[in-house]
Amino acid sequence: MMFQATLDSVAFQLSDAKDTTRFAIGQLAQISGLTWRSEAGRAFAAQVVELSGRLQVLAGVLVDAEAYLAVATNEIHALEARINEQRMAS
C-alpha cells in the first residue's frame, strides 16, 4: 500500500503508451496503403514501413513491461505484508 500510488502511476503510463503506440501503428498502416508515384513518396513510404516495424517492437516491449510491473506489484505487496506482520509482532 505504501507504493501503490507509484505502481498505479507507472501502470497508467504504460497503458497510455500502449494505446498511443497502437494508434500510431494504425495511422501508419493507412499511410502505407496509399500509392506513391514519386521517388520521394516511395522513400517516405519506406520510412513509414520502417517506423511501423519499430513501433511493433515497442508495443511488444510495453507488453513485457506490463507483465514485469505485475510481478513487481505482487512482490511489493508480499513485502509490505511481511513488514506489517513484523510490526504487529513487535
C-alpha positions in Angstrom: 0.0 0.0 0.0 2.9 2.3 0.6 4.0 2.1 -3.0 0.5 1.7 -4.6 0.3 5.3 -6.0 3.7 4.9 -7.7 2.7 1.5 -9.1 -0.7 2.9 -10.3 1.1 5.8 -12.0 3.5 3.5 -13.8 0.7 1.2 -14.9 -1.3 4.2 -16.2 1.7 5.5 -18.2 2.4 2.0 -19.7 -1.3 1.7 -20.7 -1.3 5.1 -22.2 2.0 4.4 -24.1 0.5 1.1 -25.4 -2.7 2.9 -26.6 -0.7 5.6 -28.3 1.6 3.1 -29.9 -1.3 1.1 -31.3 -2.9 4.3 -32.6 0.3 5.3 -34.4 0.6 1.8 -35.9 -2.9 2.1 -37.2 -2.3 5.5 -38.7 0.9 4.3 -40.4 -1.0 1.3 -41.8 -3.4 3.7 -43.5 -0.5 5.7 -44.9 1.3 2.6 -46.2 -1.8 1.6 -48.1 -1.5 4.6 -50.3 0.1 4.5 -53.8 3.2 6.7 -54.1 4.2 7.7 -57.6 7.2 9.9 -57.0 10.6 8.8 -55.8 10.2 11.0 -52.7 6.8 9.4 -52.0 8.2 5.9 -52.3 11.1 6.9 -49.9 8.5 8.2 -47.5 6.5 5.0 -47.7 9.7 3.0 -47.0 10.3 5.1 -43.9 6.7 4.6 -42.8 7.2 0.8 -43.0 10.4 1.0 -41.0 8.8 3.2 -38.3 5.8 0.9 -38.2 8.1 -2.1 -37.6 9.9 -0.2 -34.8 6.6 0.7 -33.2 5.6 -3.0 -33.3 8.7 -3.8 -31.4 7.9 -1.1 -28.9 4.4 -2.4 -28.5 5.9 -5.8 -27.6 8.3 -4.2 -25.1 5.4 -2.4 -23.5 3.5 -5.6 -23.1 6.6 -7.2 -21.4 6.9 -4.1 -19.2 3.3 -4.6 -18.0 4.0 -8.2 -17.2 7.1 -7.2 -15.3 5.1 -4.5 -13.4 2.5 -7.1 -12.4 5.3 -9.3 -11.0 6.8 -6.3 -9.2 3.5 -5.3 -7.8 2.9 -8.8 -6.3 6.4 -8.8 -4.8 5.9 -5.4 -3.3 2.5 -6.4 -1.8 4.2 -9.5 -0.3 7.0 -7.4 1.1 4.5 -4.9 2.6 2.6 -7.8 4.2 5.7 -9.1 5.8 6.6 -5.7 7.1 3.1 -5.3 8.6 3.4 -8.8 10.2 6.7 -7.8 11.7 5.3 -4.5 13.0 2.3 -6.4 14.6 4.7 -8.9 16.2 6.8 -6.1 17.8 
